[in-house]
């Protein structure tokens, strides 16, 4: 057991201290892509490279974090197939398309105080297109969900047509027909088509919710348009496509006639059983099938169906030779066995914002909500405003602590950020080994939220995000008790 723990510690050290990242001087004999970063000599802003993990609800893996030591620094990233990674500098975030053996250059300049990214090398046209596509969608859809779905049917239709025509024009600008990799085309087509189709299906229900005006349902998830294939493995790079496939599969499941006699748990399990059968038999593309199967396995774990999980993961491991997605589910299962509900929360030694040593143990007698975050993760930063909202709601409660654990472990950087962006609760960095903490709490991606009871025992190592209403309900229950 000690040997296994040591091995896992070494693996997580590799993952989190520059996850899948190699300096130019490192020796390597694996599949990789190169990112060459060109920056002003006086650059003082950190640069982050990360991946968004659709299989993990959009959690992010941090690939690189730091200020490049020299101009033209080369960062090597493990990569055996097409991937989308994200580059962040200050508040600017842009996607980059990479593939095995690709060599991409990113030159960072400044327009005023805002960083500007210029692309060269492999897939330069694709990356210029992705950057302009992001800017275009940001301009076309600055409104929130209420603004979009409150439109009249005519205006809503015109709005979607405008997006489609603008993207088509952008593709022509970057010569998609002759210069762009077909795999990227499959991803991009799935991304935009899925986005627009999801909106069309959602429109009647959302429009009624916001306006109380009824409209007929003209589109259904069970009847996908011809331009969306259910066997597009490159579409899995798109959150829109992943959402669409999940809804498509769910729409094919008919409610059992015996559901009226079932408990909620029995009905949930029946739904997962049917969805699992569909995911392993309906999709010809094995990568798509495994991805959706893994989503179902993760759902079983979230609802506590351990025996069903064990039964189905064996079937899945027999069905799929490559288990890259299934490994996410089995890793989570291992985490729940070691630090799941009722288990003693591993000790954490920290330094608070005033540089005073604190430990998890000293919070005993109070429930503790831990927010594990980093500036390298866009979703982490986005959720901070929701942390503030929730923490402020409980500021009069003396039996709950909100602990914001900054994973970059730079106390001066944390102080600087909090000075202009206050975060409610106790703000701290780790004093014990970062990889030791990540190993004990099975942290491979961020953001991560952990909930511990007043006896120092785990409620869950995989808590809901602060933006989820379910979290607020759970915390209210804890405070009352």
Phi, psi and omega in degrees: 000319180297321179296318180298316179298319180297316179298316181295324177299315180297319180296317182288330174300317178297318184291316190266338176266074183086061186306119179056027184246139180228134175287166184298334183273352182290146172275149182205152176217038181235171176294138182205165169234151180251136172241118178260120182259119175252122185227161172300146183297334182260023181300130178240355181270139177291149174245138179236141169241134182212164172243148174262130186254094180302329181292338180249038179056038176079011174295159187241144170259132180271119182267326182205141178213120178157178174262119180309135185287340181205162175293149182064033176289135181259128177246124180257130185238132178301128185198119180244358180203168181307136181216155172249121173245172183233136175253133181233133172217122189057234182259007181268128182230126180223147179280152174226130178268127179228166177207169179307124177083356182288150179230101185252139175248140177234117177258124182256122173237177181235135172248099191070237180258002185259129177290144177238132182256129176240134189250145175215183178075210183300137176056034182299319179296319179299315183288328173294319178297314181300319180295315181290326177298316179299312180299320181296314180293325177297323180285318184287331183233059178282347186281163177272179186299326179296318180298319182293311187275356174273353179297153173293158180306320181293314181292323178297317178297317179295323179298314179293321178296323178297315179300313181299316182290323179294320179291321177300316179296323180293321178296320178295321180302323182259023172052051181302325187296333186240334190247351189259135179305134183298328180294322177294321178301320179296318177298310187294320178297315180296322183296306184288317181298320180293317179304310184290323181290319177302317179297320181295318179293320183288337192308308184303314182292315181291321180297318179295320180299318184273333186239346185066020176258130182270141175222145180293148177277109183265344183230148182221145180296336180283351182233082184285149177292161185296334184278002177244112178268142178275000182239045182253094184295333179283340174295340180295347175286347184255126176298324179299316181293319179299316178299318182296315181298320179297317180290324178299312180297316180298324183292341181276350182270121179269138181296130182297142178294340180271003185299331181297330181270355183272151169284169179300317180297318180295320180292321177298315181295321178298319178298314180295323178299315181290321180292324177297316179299318178296316185295329182270350183237334188280325189264125181286326179284117186295329180291318177297315181299316181293322179301309182292324177298319179295320176303319180292318178298319177295323177297320177298319178295318181299328182264002175081020179271069186295317183294320177295322178300310183299321179295316186279331179292329176294319177297316182296319181294332176282326184286321186248126180287313177272124187247035186297324177279320180301329180300330178296318181290318181291327176295319179294322178299317178299319179297316181294329178289324184271322183228033179282188183309129177091346179283151178293128180290127178302146182295144176231125175257130189223169173234121183279181187297338177267010179063033175259136180289132177224159178227161177296326183302325184288349177269004181302138186103350178228147172287147183233122173258117183256126175254107178267114189220169177204149176294341180288343184253115181302316182294325176302311183293319180299325183281349183299323179295328178284328172302314180299317181299313183290314181300321180293328178293333183251017186294339178271350179279131182258010182241022176214140180240137173254113185249114179260109186258109184277112190285345179285345173060033178242102186295324180291321177296319179296315179300317181298317182293314183294332180300322180257348180223077184303140177238121182292145179108193178269122181255132187207165170238168179280144169251334174278171187303129182300317181291330177295316177297313181297324179293313183294326182256009176054049182262105177252337181224162176228158001285158175228140180234134186231138179236127184237140183277180186286356175259002181083018179255152182291133165269311171198139175274357180230070183281161177298157176289156178301335179283351182274130176299334181297325180294315181301317179299316181295317181294323177298321178296321179294316183295321180294326181281000000 
